[in-house]
Amino acid sequence: MTQLIAVPTRMLTEVQDLLQYGLTKDCIEAATALADLRRQSDGFQDCPAVPLSPELLTQMHRTLLLLCIAAGSDFQPGEKVVRFTRNADQLMAFVRE
């Protein structure tokens, strides 16, 4: 059985917003990651942390980096890099711990 990792809900809110942005770019990876996130977090909406699989965290990490590249001029250059890469790095920090 896969060991689940508790990820703070407030962080997942930002990640979910960024994945939603990916839907506007017709990013299949974002749609898949968002669907997987919703499936794994179902029932934990009112909790301070959500148990997620390391595979999903890795999947969301890759997707956020892909979206950072695809974002183009939709964000200010500094904001884009900070929002996408900061969240991607934080996801991987949970996997490494």
Secondary structure as GFF3:
##gff-version 3
##sequence-region A 1 97
A	DSSP	beta_strand	5	8	.	.	.	ID=ss1
A	DSSP	alpha_helix	9	24	.	.	.	ID=ss2
A	DSSP	alpha_helix	28	41	.	.	.	ID=ss3
A	DSSP	beta_strand	49	52	.	.	.	ID=ss4
A	DSSP	alpha_helix	54	70	.	.	.	ID=ss5
A	DSSP	alpha_helix	77	96	.	.	.	ID=ss6
###
